[in-house]
């Protein structure tokens, strides 16, 4: 069941604030008397806390009979405080810039409220991986292990350019009206999803026709599906989370910079880039792992591209993620 944690006015690292901030989350299982069995699952782009359900349950990656699992929603994702779910002063186009750091600070307050004093593992796909890294840097005494899947410790220049491309497709719709739309900018949302589809999967995914395994009958069906999925999103929510993603960098607020921040991560880490990911490539993860005191580079071998790490996508990828979780726990 989804719950909301009230944070009051949350001061942001940008100098702005979220009045009456609400952090949405779901829990599964019970915190043990030693408070030593917490698993944190931070949400990803266009996902929610419910998106991790394929990993949770008896016989799955995380069994609630053993673990206290907390899945938490990003600010801006339409469930936690977001442009579409905010007080009038920050609603819509007025929503302030939110950083990965702001999300992690709020999550720390939530877990402390829930009685958690130590996290056994933070596992996250995509933007969830960005949050896992930030947790390990900001609260080293709190985190035993992290599993960043198809993500990174910062948004690279190439990643930023990719995001600017999908954003431009949305902003080109006159109905967007600089975020002050009364009706959804449908054409812009569909264009956003269409452009995104070309980045989400690999060349091999299309060459082999792997899309059929995911229920798409053709390449055109992939494009139509992504356009339809994004048509259902709120445009300002999409842009709010996209900005959070672009600003991600664990070295930005660290005295030793990016590489210094990596070197000070005490948590054990298995870093799992997608072997065919087009915007969180293996090479970036390999460089990051070279600075981690307790890091292992273990690519998620798949032709699915970035989508390989999405919860429940396919049995072959789930098995690799399960093995990494078992090793870390």
C-alpha positions as CSV (number, residue, x, y, z in Angstrom):
1,X,0.0,0.0,0.0
2,X,1.3,3.4,-0.9
3,X,1.8,6.0,1.9
4,X,2.8,9.6,2.0
5,X,5.5,11.1,4.3
6,X,5.0,14.8,5.1
7,X,8.3,16.7,5.1
8,X,6.9,20.2,5.7
9,X,8.8,22.8,3.8
10,X,11.8,21.1,2.2
11,X,14.7,23.4,1.5
12,X,16.4,22.4,-1.7
13,X,20.1,22.6,-2.6
14,X,19.2,25.1,-5.3
15,X,18.1,27.6,-2.7
16,X,14.4,27.1,-3.5
17,X,12.0,24.9,-1.5
18,X,9.1,22.6,-1.7
19,X,6.3,23.8,0.6
20,X,4.3,21.0,2.2
21,X,6.5,18.4,0.5
22,X,5.1,14.9,0.3
23,X,7.3,11.8,-0.3
24,X,5.4,8.8,-1.5
25,X,6.6,5.3,-0.7
26,X,5.5,1.7,-0.3
27,X,6.8,-0.9,2.2
28,X,6.8,-4.7,2.1
29,X,7.7,-6.9,5.0
30,X,8.6,-5.9,8.6
31,X,11.7,-4.2,10.0
32,X,13.4,-6.8,12.3
33,X,14.3,-6.0,15.9
34,X,17.9,-5.4,15.0
35,X,16.8,-3.0,12.3
36,X,19.2,-4.7,9.9
37,X,17.1,-6.0,7.1
38,X,16.1,-2.9,5.1
39,X,16.3,-2.9,1.3
40,X,15.8,0.5,-0.5
41,X,14.5,0.7,-4.0
42,X,14.5,4.3,-5.4
43,X,12.2,4.9,-8.4
44,X,13.3,5.6,-11.9
45,X,12.2,7.9,-14.8
46,X,8.5,7.5,-15.6
47,X,8.3,4.8,-12.9
48,X,6.8,4.8,-9.4
49,X,7.4,2.8,-6.2
50,X,5.0,0.2,-7.6
51,X,7.2,-0.4,-10.6
52,X,9.5,-2.6,-8.5
53,X,6.8,-5.1,-7.7
54,X,8.2,-7.7,-10.2
55,X,11.2,-8.0,-7.9
56,X,9.2,-8.3,-4.7
57,X,7.4,-11.3,-3.3
58,X,7.9,-15.0,-2.3
59,X,10.4,-16.6,-4.6
60,X,11.4,-13.3,-6.2
61,X,14.5,-11.2,-5.8
62,X,13.4,-9.7,-2.5
63,X,11.2,-11.8,-0.2
64,X,9.1,-9.7,2.3
65,X,9.3,-12.6,4.7
66,X,13.0,-11.8,5.1
67,X,13.4,-8.2,4.1
68,X,11.9,-4.8,5.0
69,X,11.6,-3.3,1.5
70,X,11.0,0.4,1.0
71,X,10.3,1.5,-2.5
72,X,10.3,5.3,-2.7
73,X,9.0,7.8,-5.4
74,X,11.1,10.6,-6.9
75,X,9.9,14.2,-6.6
76,X,8.4,15.1,-9.9
77,X,7.2,11.6,-10.8
78,X,3.5,12.5,-10.4
79,X,3.1,10.6,-7.1
80,X,5.5,12.4,-4.7
81,X,5.3,16.2,-4.8
82,X,5.4,17.1,-8.5
83,X,4.4,19.9,-10.9
84,X,1.1,18.0,-11.3
85,X,0.7,17.5,-7.5
86,X,1.9,20.6,-5.7
87,X,0.6,23.7,-4.0
88,X,-0.3,26.6,-6.3
89,X,2.9,28.5,-5.7
90,X,5.0,25.8,-7.3
91,X,2.6,23.9,-9.5
92,X,3.1,23.4,-13.2
93,X,5.8,25.5,-14.8
94,X,6.6,27.1,-11.4
95,X,8.0,23.9,-10.0
96,X,11.6,24.5,-8.8
97,X,14.7,22.6,-9.7
98,X,15.1,19.5,-7.6
99,X,18.4,17.6,-7.4
100,X,19.1,13.9,-6.7
101,X,20.6,15.2,-3.5
102,X,17.2,16.6,-2.4
103,X,15.5,13.2,-3.0
104,X,18.2,11.4,-1.0
105,X,18.0,13.8,1.9
106,X,14.2,13.4,2.0
107,X,14.5,9.6,1.8
108,X,17.0,9.6,4.7
109,X,14.4,11.5,6.8
110,X,11.7,8.9,5.8
111,X,13.8,5.9,6.7
112,X,14.8,7.5,10.0
113,X,11.1,8.1,10.7
114,X,10.5,4.4,9.9
115,X,13.1,3.3,12.4
116,X,15.7,2.2,9.9
117,X,19.3,2.7,11.1
118,X,21.1,0.8,8.4
119,X,20.4,-0.2,4.8
120,X,21.5,-3.6,3.8
121,X,21.2,-2.8,0.1
122,X,20.1,0.0,-2.3
123,X,19.2,-1.4,-5.7
124,X,18.1,0.9,-8.4
125,X,17.7,0.9,-12.2
126,X,18.5,4.0,-14.2
127,X,17.6,7.1,-12.1
128,X,17.5,4.6,-9.2
129,X,21.2,4.0,-9.7
130,X,21.9,7.8,-9.6
131,X,20.2,7.8,-6.2
132,X,22.1,4.7,-4.9
133,X,25.4,6.4,-5.6
134,X,24.3,9.6,-3.9
135,X,23.2,7.7,-0.8
136,X,26.6,5.9,-0.6
137,X,28.4,9.3,-0.7
138,X,26.1,11.3,1.5
139,X,25.3,8.8,4.2
140,X,28.2,6.3,4.2
141,X,27.5,5.1,7.7
142,X,23.9,4.1,6.6
143,X,24.6,1.9,3.6
144,X,26.1,-1.6,3.5
145,X,25.9,-2.2,-0.3
146,X,24.7,-0.7,-3.5
147,X,23.6,-2.2,-6.8
148,X,23.4,0.5,-9.5
149,X,21.8,-1.1,-12.6
150,X,22.1,0.6,-16.0
151,X,22.9,3.9,-14.4
152,X,25.9,6.0,-13.3
153,X,27.3,8.3,-10.6
154,X,26.6,11.4,-12.8
155,X,24.9,12.4,-16.0
156,X,27.6,12.4,-18.7
157,X,27.7,15.1,-21.4
158,X,26.5,12.6,-24.0
159,X,23.6,11.5,-21.7
160,X,22.7,15.2,-21.2
161,X,22.6,15.7,-25.0
162,X,20.3,12.7,-25.4
163,X,17.9,14.2,-22.9
164,X,18.0,17.6,-24.5
165,X,16.9,15.9,-27.7
166,X,13.8,14.3,-26.3
167,X,13.0,17.5,-24.3
168,X,13.2,19.6,-27.6
169,X,10.6,17.3,-29.2
170,X,8.2,18.1,-26.4
171,X,8.9,21.8,-26.3
172,X,8.4,22.2,-30.0
173,X,4.6,21.6,-29.5
174,X,2.9,25.1,-29.4
175,X,0.4,23.6,-27.1
176,X,3.1,23.3,-24.4
177,X,2.9,27.1,-23.9
178,X,6.1,27.2,-21.8
179,X,4.6,24.8,-19.4
180,X,1.4,26.8,-18.9
181,X,-0.8,24.5,-20.9
182,X,-4.5,24.0,-20.1
183,X,-4.8,20.9,-22.2
184,X,-2.0,18.3,-22.5
185,X,0.5,19.0,-25.4
186,X,-0.4,15.7,-27.0
187,X,1.7,16.0,-30.1
188,X,4.8,17.0,-28.0
189,X,4.3,14.1,-25.6
190,X,4.0,11.6,-28.4
191,X,7.1,13.0,-30.1
192,X,8.9,12.8,-26.8
193,X,8.1,9.1,-26.5
194,X,8.9,8.4,-30.2
195,X,12.4,9.9,-29.9
196,X,13.0,8.1,-26.6
197,X,12.2,4.7,-28.2
198,X,15.3,4.9,-30.4
199,X,17.5,5.4,-27.3
200,X,15.9,2.9,-24.9
201,X,16.8,-0.2,-26.9
202,X,19.9,-1.3,-28.8
203,X,20.6,-1.7,-32.5
204,X,20.7,-5.5,-31.9
205,X,17.2,-5.4,-30.3
206,X,15.8,-4.2,-33.6
207,X,18.1,-6.2,-35.8
208,X,17.1,-9.5,-34.2
209,X,13.5,-8.6,-33.9
210,X,13.7,-9.0,-30.1
211,X,10.9,-6.6,-29.8
212,X,8.5,-9.5,-30.5
213,X,9.5,-11.1,-27.2
214,X,8.3,-7.9,-25.4
215,X,4.9,-8.1,-27.1
216,X,5.5,-5.7,-30.1
217,X,4.5,-7.1,-33.5
218,X,6.7,-4.7,-35.4
219,X,9.1,-1.7,-35.2
220,X,6.1,0.5,-35.9
221,X,4.4,-1.0,-32.9
222,X,7.3,-0.1,-30.7
223,X,7.1,3.5,-31.8
224,X,3.3,3.6,-31.4
225,X,3.6,2.0,-27.9
226,X,6.2,4.5,-26.7
227,X,4.2,7.4,-28.1
228,X,1.0,6.2,-26.4
229,X,2.8,5.6,-23.1
230,X,4.2,9.1,-23.0
231,X,1.0,10.7,-24.1
232,X,-0.4,9.6,-20.7
233,X,2.4,11.5,-18.8
234,X,2.2,15.0,-17.5
235,X,4.6,17.2,-19.5
236,X,5.8,19.3,-16.6
237,X,6.4,16.1,-14.5
238,X,8.5,14.7,-17.3
239,X,10.6,17.8,-17.5
240,X,11.0,18.1,-13.7
241,X,12.4,14.6,-13.5
242,X,14.5,15.0,-16.6
243,X,16.1,18.1,-15.0
244,X,16.8,16.1,-11.8
245,X,18.5,13.5,-14.0
246,X,20.6,16.0,-15.9
247,X,21.9,17.7,-12.7
248,X,23.0,14.4,-11.2
249,X,26.6,14.3,-10.1
250,X,27.9,12.9,-6.8
251,X,30.9,15.2,-7.0
252,X,28.9,18.4,-7.3
253,X,28.5,18.9,-3.5
254,X,31.6,16.9,-2.4
255,X,34.8,18.6,-1.3
256,X,37.0,16.1,-3.2
257,X,35.1,16.3,-6.5
258,X,33.7,13.4,-8.5
259,X,36.6,11.0,-8.4
260,X,37.2,11.8,-4.7
261,X,33.6,11.1,-3.9
262,X,33.8,7.7,-5.6
263,X,37.0,6.9,-3.6
264,X,35.3,7.6,-0.3
265,X,32.3,5.3,-0.9
266,X,32.7,2.7,1.8
267,X,29.7,0.5,0.7
268,X,30.3,-2.7,-1.3
269,X,29.2,-2.2,-4.8
270,X,28.4,-4.3,-7.8
271,X,28.0,-1.9,-10.7
272,X,25.8,-3.3,-13.5
273,X,25.8,-1.3,-16.7
274,X,23.7,-2.7,-19.6
275,X,26.1,-4.2,-22.1
276,X,24.2,-2.6,-25.0
277,X,23.0,0.6,-23.2
278,X,23.2,3.6,-25.5
279,X,23.2,6.3,-22.8
280,X,24.7,4.8,-19.7
281,X,27.5,2.9,-21.5
282,X,29.8,0.3,-20.0
283,X,32.9,2.5,-20.4
284,X,31.5,5.1,-18.0
285,X,30.8,2.5,-15.4
286,X,34.2,0.9,-15.8
287,X,35.9,4.2,-15.1
288,X,33.7,4.7,-12.0
289,X,34.4,1.3,-10.6
290,X,38.2,1.9,-10.9
291,X,37.8,4.5,-8.2
292,X,35.6,2.4,-5.8
293,X,37.4,0.8,-2.9
294,X,35.0,-2.1,-2.8
295,X,33.5,-2.1,-6.3
296,X,33.0,-4.8,-8.9
297,X,32.3,-4.2,-12.6
298,X,29.6,-6.7,-13.7
299,X,27.8,-5.8,-16.9
300,X,24.2,-6.9,-17.4
301,X,24.6,-8.9,-20.6
302,X,21.6,-8.2,-22.9
303,X,20.6,-6.9,-26.3
304,X,17.7,-5.0,-24.7
305,X,19.7,-1.8,-24.4
306,X,19.0,0.4,-21.4
307,X,15.7,-1.4,-20.8
308,X,17.6,-4.5,-19.8
309,X,17.5,-3.5,-16.2
310,X,13.9,-2.6,-15.9
311,X,12.2,-4.7,-13.2
312,X,10.5,-7.8,-14.7
313,X,11.5,-7.2,-18.3
314,X,12.7,-10.7,-19.1
315,X,13.8,-13.8,-17.2
316,X,17.4,-13.8,-18.5
317,X,18.1,-10.3,-17.2
318,X,16.2,-10.9,-13.9
319,X,18.4,-13.9,-13.2
320,X,21.6,-11.8,-13.6
321,X,20.2,-9.1,-11.2
322,X,19.1,-11.8,-8.7
323,X,22.7,-13.3,-8.7
324,X,24.2,-9.9,-8.0
325,X,21.7,-9.2,-5.2
326,X,22.5,-12.6,-3.6
327,X,26.2,-11.9,-3.8
328,X,25.7,-8.5,-2.1
329,X,23.5,-9.9,0.6
